[in-house]
Amino acid sequence: MSFAMESIRKNLVWRLSNLWPLVHSAPTPLSMIHCLPESVHDPFGRPIILLKPLPISVNFEDAKPIVIETFERLRRHLQDLNKTSTTAPILQYMILLDIKEFSLKYFDLDLFTWILREIIPKFSGMLGGVEITIYIFFAMTYEPRRVLPESALSRVFFFSDDDLMHYFTPESLPEGQNGSLL
């Protein structure tokens, strides 16, 4: 069996054992994730997810099914967007990571590493990139370079407020990122 077919088989088996049926039907407690309206997208037409890393009161093992379900909901959201789209298919999200309220005190490195190694490959290609807004006091701009694999670093961008305004239109950004979107 070819490597590609074996990879597909493993992914299908994982999906059947982890996603079928979806156990939770209520909104997830990950209130820090917001899909911006359909009219809002990056210059390449990708929808934008605003992610504000805030502390959550869920332990690592309890967070796993929540993260899996969140990724599956995002995948289904892309599928729904493509049902109504008359242009080229939308295959990826762009993440706008707002670190204004970020604290290492609440950062769960184990969960982050698990998401990078186990979940993102199961939803490969769904995340086109991450734009991280940089604040003057943010001294962690070098930390992701130590944690992320090389393949992921090529899709992580650090933006100042001015850089963000050159990449996005003010109508595409929430007020917290100097935009006019409510």
C-alpha positions in Angstrom: 0.0 0.0 0.0 1.4 3.4 -0.9 2.3 5.9 1.8 -0.5 8.3 0.7 -3.2 5.6 1.0 -1.9 4.5 4.4 -2.0 8.1 5.6 -5.6 8.5 4.3 -6.6 5.2 6.0 -5.1 6.3 9.3 -6.8 9.6 9.1 -10.2 8.0 8.4 -9.8 5.6 11.2 -8.9 8.4 13.6 -11.9 10.5 12.4 -14.3 7.5 12.9 -13.0 6.9 16.4 -12.8 10.6 17.5 -15.5 12.5 15.5 -18.4 10.1 15.0 -20.8 11.0 16.3 -20.0 14.5 17.6 -20.7 14.2 21.3 -21.1 17.8 22.2 -23.7 19.9 20.5 -23.5 22.9 22.8 -21.1 25.7 22.1 -17.6 25.0 23.3 -16.2 26.9 26.2 -13.4 28.2 24.0 -14.9 31.7 23.9 -11.6 33.1 22.7 -12.3 31.8 19.1 -14.4 34.1 16.8 -15.0 33.5 13.1 -15.3 37.0 11.6 -18.3 37.6 9.3 -18.2 36.0 5.8 -17.7 39.4 4.2 -14.4 39.7 6.1 -11.3 38.0 4.7 -7.6 38.4 4.1 -6.3 39.7 0.7 -6.3 36.1 -0.6 -10.0 35.5 0.2 -9.5 33.3 3.2 -11.9 33.8 6.1 -10.4 35.1 9.3 -10.5 33.6 12.8 -9.8 36.0 15.7 -8.1 34.1 18.5 -7.6 35.6 21.9 -5.7 33.2 24.1 -7.3 33.5 27.5 -7.2 31.2 30.5 -9.6 28.3 30.4 -10.6 26.3 33.4 -10.3 22.9 31.7 -7.5 20.4 32.3 -5.5 18.9 29.5 -7.4 15.6 29.1 -10.8 17.4 29.2 -9.6 20.0 26.7 -8.7 17.3 24.1 -12.3 16.5 22.9 -13.2 20.2 23.0 -10.2 21.1 20.7 -11.1 18.2 18.3 -14.7 19.3 18.1 -13.7 22.9 17.5 -11.4 21.9 14.6 -14.2 19.8 13.2 -16.7 22.7 13.5 -14.3 25.0 11.7 -13.9 22.4 8.9 -17.7 22.2 8.6 -17.9 25.9 8.5 -15.5 26.0 5.6 -17.7 23.3 3.9 -20.8 25.6 4.5 -18.9 28.6 3.1 -18.1 26.6 -0.1 -21.8 25.6 -0.6 -22.7 29.3 -1.1 -19.5 30.4 -2.7 -19.5 31.2 -6.5 -15.7 31.7 -6.6 -12.8 29.3 -6.1 -13.2 27.0 -3.2 -12.2 28.3 0.3 -9.8 25.8 1.8 -8.1 27.6 4.6 -8.5 30.0 7.4 -6.1 32.8 8.4 -5.7 33.2 12.2 -5.4 36.6 13.7 -3.8 36.0 17.1 -4.4 38.8 19.6 -1.8 38.5 22.4 -2.8 41.7 24.2 -4.1 39.7 27.2 -1.8 36.8 26.8 0.0 35.5 29.9 2.5 32.7 30.2 1.0 32.0 33.6 -2.0 30.4 31.8 -0.2 28.9 28.8 -0.5 25.2 28.6 2.5 24.0 26.6 1.4 20.4 26.7 -2.0 21.3 25.1 -0.3 23.6 22.5 2.3 20.8 21.6 -0.5 18.2 21.3 -2.5 20.5 19.0 0.6 21.0 16.8 1.6 17.4 16.6 -1.7 15.6 16.7 -4.6 17.8 15.6 -3.3 20.1 13.0 -2.0 17.2 10.8 -5.5 15.6 11.1 -6.9 18.8 9.6 -4.0 19.4 7.3 -4.0 22.6 5.2 -7.0 24.1 7.0 -4.9 26.8 8.6 -3.2 29.0 6.0 -1.2 31.1 8.5 -1.1 32.9 11.8 -0.7 36.7 12.1 0.4 37.6 15.6 -0.1 41.2 16.6 3.0 42.5 18.4 2.8 44.9 21.3 5.8 46.8 22.6 6.0 45.0 25.9 5.7 41.6 24.2 9.1 40.0 24.5 8.0 36.6 23.4 8.4 37.1 19.6 11.3 34.7 19.7 9.6 32.1 21.8 7.5 30.6 18.9 10.7 30.1 17.0 11.9 27.7 19.7 8.6 25.8 20.0 7.2 25.6 16.5 8.5 23.2 13.8 10.1 24.7 10.8 7.2 23.9 8.5 4.9 25.9 10.8 7.3 28.9 11.2 6.9 29.7 7.5 3.3 30.5 8.1 3.6 32.6 11.3 3.9 36.3 10.8 4.5 39.0 13.4 2.7 42.3 12.7 2.8 45.6 14.4 -0.5 47.7 14.2 0.8 49.5 11.2 1.7 46.2 9.4 -1.7 44.9 10.2 -3.4 48.0 8.6 -1.3 47.4 5.4 -2.3 43.8 5.1 -6.0 44.2 6.0 -8.5 46.9 5.4 -10.0 48.6 8.4 -13.4 47.1 7.6 -11.8 43.6 8.0 -10.4 44.1 11.5 -12.3 44.3 14.8 -12.1 47.5 16.8 -9.6 45.9 19.2 -7.1 45.7 16.3 -7.6 49.3 15.1 -10.3 48.3 12.7 -13.9 49.4 12.3 -15.6 46.0 12.5 -18.0 45.8 15.5 
